[in-house]
């Protein structure tokens, strides 16, 4: 009976574990979001989605300098969307490595 209870509890929490399978790596990603003329965009939404996960990844906001950063994520292919009011959404894909430093992901958004 105890084995059945443990199995049932494990099944309940399985979606939570798999929903965050992008966490726990050693990769770091960072960059800036600026306007077409080079002005930083504060509060831009940066959505990262790990290519191997159907559950997505983190959503971040840029600081007053347009900078964003995250660490402790797994390496691999990531889809990154950049959104800000008054600007066109930009969608890119980046490949992150867990060994070594990844290049900055700097984007410019068009009005």
C-alpha positions, 0 to 999 in steps of 0.5 A, a space after each residue: 500500500 505504501 508503494 502505491 501511495 509513493 507512486 501516486 505522489 510521484 505522478 502528481 509532482 512529475 509535471 512540476 519537475 519536468 516543467 523546470 527541466 531547463 534549470 540546474 545547468 551552468 549556462 549563463 545568458 545576458 544581453 541588452 535590448 535597445 531601440 533602433 537608435 541605440 537607446 536602452 529599453 527599460 522593462 522590455 520582456 525577454 522570454 526564453 524557451 528551451 528547445 527541448 522543453 515543451 514547458 518553456 523557460 524564464 521570463 525576464 525584464 530589462 533594467 534601466 540600462 536595457 540589460 537582462 541576465 540569467 544564470 543556472 540554465 541548461 545549455 542547448 538551443 533556446 528561442 528568445 522573444 523580446 517584447 516592449 510596448 510600442 516596438 515590434 516583437 523580435 524572435 531569435 534562436 541562440 545556442 548556449 554552452 555550459 562550458 565557457 562564456 556565451 556571447 552577449 545577446 544584444 538586440 535592437 527593436 524597431 518601433 
